[in-house]
Amino acid sequence: MKKYIILFLTFLTFHNVNAQDWQWQNPLPQANLLRSIYFTDANTGYAVGECGTIIKTNNGGTVWTSLASGTNSYLLSVCFPEPNIGYAVGAWGTILKTIDSGTTWTALSSGTDGWLWSVYFSDANTGYAVGWYGNILKTINGGTTWTALPSGIGDELTSIYFTDANTGYVVSYEGNIIKTTDGGSTWHALSSGIYSELYSVHFSDFNTGYVVGAAGIILKTINGGSTWTTLSSGTSYTLYSIFFTDINTGYVVGSNGTTFKTNNGGIMWTVSLSGTNNNIASVYFTNTNTGYVVGAGGTILKTNDAGGWGVGILEINKASNIIIYPNPAKETIEIELSKSVKNITGSISIYGIAGKELIRQNMQSYKSEINISSLPNGIYFVKYINQGYTSIGKFVKN
C-alpha cells in the first residue's frame, strides 16, 4: 500500500506561473488536481481529477464548466468512444458512465475495490480498465457488466492502449509491459529491460509505440513490442503521459512542468517550456497544432502552435518582452526588458534544454548582466518571472 500512497502524492505540487506558447486555461472553474484529459472533437473536451472532479469545455478550452459526477472519489482516467458516451475510472473501483455528453453520470459496478488507473474503449461497448493488484477488467456491453481478465502479474497497472480491437498493451508500476492479441483473453510479458515505474503507453501506428515513466524513461518499439529501445529524453524528471499526433510528432509531459516534443519519432526530444512548475499529468492533442495538458492545482494549458517553440523547432516568440545580447555569447549576457513591462522587479532564470534551472538572480532594473562562463557550450532558455507574468527567450553559449 505504501507505493500506492507515494504514487498518489507525486502529483501534489501547486506553484504556477503563466505560459506564453502554452496558454493558461485555469483557475476557473476549480483548483483540484486534474489527472486525465480527453477531447471528442476540436471544441469539446473533458478533464477529471481528485474529489470526483469532472469539467467540460464546449469552446476549445475558453470556458470550462464543472459537471456533477455524483462521487467524491479521485478520478484518474477518462475516455469517450463516442461524442455522447464516456467513461471515467478512479479510486476504490469507481467506474462512471455518461450517455448525454456529461450532463449526467451513472456509477457502474466494477466488482473490485482496487484503484483503477486507466480506461480505454475501442468502441461504445467494448472497453478495458486497469489498476491495482494486476487487475484488468473488460466489458462488452457498455459497462453493464465487467469481467476480470488474467494479467499474469500482480503489481499496479497504470496505463492501457489498444491499436485495434484485439491488440492491446498495458504497462505497470514495476516496469512490466504486457500485450494481448486476442482482445484481452490472454496476456504475455514483453521484455523492456526496465524495472522502475512506467506510467503511460501510446502507439502512433500498429507497430510503433512508446512508453514513459520515472527518471525520464522513454522506450520505443517498432515491431509491436517484440523489442524496446531506450530513447534519450535529456531529463531525470518523472514523465507521466505521452501522445503522438502522427508517426513522427509526439509530446511527453511530467513533473515540474516538464514538456518535451519530438519531430522525428523520438530520435531527439526538445524542450517546450510550459510556463508552469506544476506537475503535468496528461496531454491530449485534437489536431497537429492544438493540444492541452492538465495537472496539479487545476492546471490546464493549451497550445495553438504545436507546443510552442523548443530548441530546433521554432525561433523565439516574437512577442517576448526580453532582449538577450550578445547572442551567441561567451562570458556574459545582458538581459534587457521591454519598456512595456511596468513593474520590473522579478527574477531571471536560465534553463538547460533538459528543463533544469541552472542560474537564478533578481531583476531590479530594465537591464541586468548574467555571468554564463561556468555553463558548457550549448543552447539555453532565459525565463523572466514577475508576479505571475512570464517572458521567455533563448541564447547560444559558445
N, C-alpha and C positions, 0 to 999 in steps of 0.2 A: 504493500500500500504506500510505502514511503516514496517510491519512484513516481507514482501517480500524482502525489501531492507536489513533488518537485516540478513535474511537467506542467501542472496547473499554474504554479506560481511563476514560472519563467516568463509569462506574458505580462506580469503586473508592473509596468513602467508607465509613468504619466507625464513626464516633461515633454512639451511640444513647442514647435515654432511653425511659422508659416512657410509654405513652399512656393517656388516660382514655376518650375516646369511641371511639378505635381501641385495641383491647386487644392487648398484646404476646403473640405466639404462640411466639417462639423464645427462648432459643438452641438448645433441643433440636429436632431431633437433630443439627444441623450448623451451620457458620457460613460456608459457601461462598456467594458471590453467587448470588442467585436471579433469573432473568431472565423467567420466564413462569409464570402460574398458570391452572388450568382446573378447573372443577368439573363432575361429571357429574350430581349431584343435590345436595340440601341438605346432605348429610353427607360425600360422597366427593369429594375433590379431590386434585390433583397439582400439584407445582411442580418446575421444572427449572432448572439453572444450571451454573456452572463446574465443571470436573473431573468431568464426567459425572453430576452430582448429579441424582437423581430422588427426591423424597419424596412420601409419600401420607398422607392422613388419612381415616379412616372415621367420624369423630365430629365433624364440623364444626370441625376445627382444634384440638380439645383436645389430641390426641396426633398427632404426625407421625412416620412410620416411613421410614427410608432403604431404597430399593429398589436392587437390583443392576442397573445399566444395561448393564454389560459394556463401557463405554468411559470414557476419561478426557477425551474431547472436551468443549469448552464447549457446553452445550445451551442454545438460545436461544428455543425456542418449543415449546409442547405443545398438542395438540388431541385430543379424544375424540369422534368422531362417534357412537359407541355406548358404553354403560356399560362393556363389556368390551374394546373395541377403541380403542386410542390410538396416537398418533404423536408423536415428538419429533424436532426437527431442530437442527442446530448446525454447529460448525466443521468445515472440510475436507470438506463434502458429507455429513456424518453424517445418516442417517435411521434412526430406531429405530421398531419396531412392537411392540405387545403385543396379545395376544388373550385374556389372562386377567387383566384389570384390574391390570396392572403387575407381576404376580408374576414373569414372565419377559419379557425384551425381546430382539428379534431385529434385527440390523443388516441394512438393505436397501441395495441398490446404487443410488446416485443418478446415477452417471455424471458427476459433477463433483467437483472438489477445492475449489471455492469455498465460502465460508461461506454457510449458509442461515439467514436471519434470521427467517423467519415461515412457518408452516404453517397451512393451512385445509382442512378436509374438509367437503363438502356432504352426503356420505353415507359409509357404511362403505367404499365402493370408490373414490369419486371425490374426489381431493384435489390440492392445489397446494402447492408450496414455492417461496419466492423468496429471492434473495440477491445475492451478488457478480456483477459483470460483466453486470448486467441479466438474470440467469438467472431464468426461470420454468419450473418443472418440473410436469408433470401426470401423474397415474396414474388409470387407470380400472379397475384390478384389485387394489385394496387394497395398492398399493405393490410388487407383484411386479416391475413394470417402470415406469420413469419416462421421459417424453418431454419434450424441451426445446421450449418454445414461443417464437416470436419476439416479444420485448417491444418492440423498436424503440428501446430506449435501452440505454446501456452502463454506467450507474453502479450504485450499490449499492441494491438494492430492500430495503426494511426492513419492510413490513407488507402483508398481503393480506386482503381481506374480500369475501365473496360475499353478495348479497342474495337470490339464487335460484340454481338450477342453472346458469344461463347468464350471469348478470350479476355481474361482479366488478370490484374496484378494487385498485390497487397504488400505494403511494407510495414515494418514494426519498430518498436522502441529499442529492441535489442539487435537491430541490424539485419533482420531477416527480410528476404524478398521471396514471395511465393506466387505461383502462376496457375491458372486454370485454363483449360481449352475445351471444357465441356459444361460451361455455364455454372461452374461452382460445385459440381458434384464431387470432383476430386481436385486436390491442390498438390503441387510438388515444389520443393525448395529449389531456388536458384542460387548459384554461388556468386556472392557480391564481394567477398573479401573484406567486408565491413562488419564491425561488431559494436558500433555505437548507434545512437538514436537516429532513426530515419523518420521524416515527418510528412513527406509529400511525394507522390508519384504521378507522372504525366507523360503521355505519349503524343508525339507530333504526327506519327503515321503508324501503320500496323506494326512495323518492326523497330521503329526508333523511339526510345523512351528515356526518361530522365528521373532520377531520384535525388532528393536533397535532404540534409539533416544537420546534425550537430557539427561544430568546429569547421563550418564552411564546406562540408561534404557535398559534392555534386558527382553523381555517377551517370554514365550514358551507356545504352546498348543500341546496337544497330541490327541485331539479329533476334529480336523478340525475347530478350532476356537470357539467351544462352551464355553470353559473356557480358561483363560490365567493365567499363574503363573509368578510372578516376580522373576527373577534369580539375584543372586548377581554377579555383574561384578567386584566389587572392585575398581571402578573409578567413578569420578564425571565428567569426560570429556564427551563431546558430541560424540556419536557413529553414524557414517554416513552410514555404509554398513556392510552387513553380508552375508556369503557364507558358505555352508556346502558341503563337498566332499563325505560324506556318513552319515548314520544315527547318528553317534556319533561324527564325527570330523568336527568342524566348526571354522570359523575365523571371527573376528569383527575388524573393523578399525574406527578411528575417529580423533578428534582434537589432536594437539600437537604430531603427530606421533604415536598415540596410536594403538597398535596391540595386540589382545588377541587371544588365541586358547583354544578350549576345545576338550578333547578326550573322554568325557563321556556324550555327549548330553546336555551340558550346566550346569551340576551339579557344575563343577569347571572350572573357566577360569584362564589361566595363561598368564603372560606377555611374548610376543615375541618381543624383542627390535628391532625396525625397523632401528635405527640409524639416524632418522630424527626427527626434531621438527615441520616439516611442517604438516599442516592438511592433512589427508588422506581421500579421498572422496569415493573410490571404490575399491573393492577387487574381484578377479576372479582367480579360480584355474582350470588348464587344466587336472590335474590328482591328485592323492593323495599327491604328493610331490611338484609339480611345481605350483607356484602361482605368481600373480602380484598385485601390488597396485599402484594407481595413486592419485595425489593430487595437492596441491598448488605449484606454482613456476615451473611447468612442472615436478614435481616429478614422477619418475617411478622406482619402486623397484621390484626385482624378488627374489624368494626363490626357491632353488632346494631341500631343505630338510624339507619340510612341515612347513615352518615358522620359521626355526631356533630353538634355544633352549629357553625354558621357564622353570620356576620352575616346577619340577615334570615331565618334558618332556624329555629333554636330558641334559647331563652334559655339562660343559663349552667347548666352541670351542677350539680344540687343537692348533689352530693357534694363539690364543690370545697372545699378547705381554706384558701382565701384570701378575705378580705373587702376590697373596694375602696370607699373613700369619700373625698370626696363623689362621687356618680355620677348625673348628669353633673358634670364638673369643668372648671375654667378654668386655674388656675395650677399647682396641685399635687394629688397624690393620696396618700392614706395606704393602705399595704398592711398588713393585719393577718392573721397566721397563726392558724389554729385551735390551741387548746391540745393537740389530739390529735397535732400534729406534734411529735415528741420531740426531734429534732435540727434546730435552726432554722438552722444555718449553711448558706447556699446562695446562689443568685443569682436576681435578678429581672430579667426581660427584658420589654420592651414591643415588640409587633409591630404593623405596619400590616395592613390587610386583604389586601395582596398577599403577606404572609408574610415581609416583610423586617424584621429586627431593627433597631429604631431607638434604643433605650436599654437599657443593662445596668448594674446595680450590685449590690454584695454585700448580702446579708441577714444581719445579725448579731444581731437581736433579733426579738421577735414583731411589732414594728411598725417600719415604715420609710416615710419620705416620699420621693416622687419628684417632681422639677420637670418638668412637662409643658408649660411655657409656650412652648417652641420648636416644639411639634407643631401642625400645622394642625388645624382642626376636623374631626372625624370619629369613627369607631369603631375602637377598639384592643383588642388582646388583651394580657393580662398572664400570663406563664408563670413560675412558681416551680420551680426545679430544685434538688434536694438529694440527692446520692449515688444518682442513678438514679431517684429519685421525682419526679414532675411533678404540679403542680396548675395549672389554667388558669382565668382569669377574663376579664371583658370590661368596658370602660367607654367612655363617650362624652365627647369633648372638645368644648366649645362656648364 
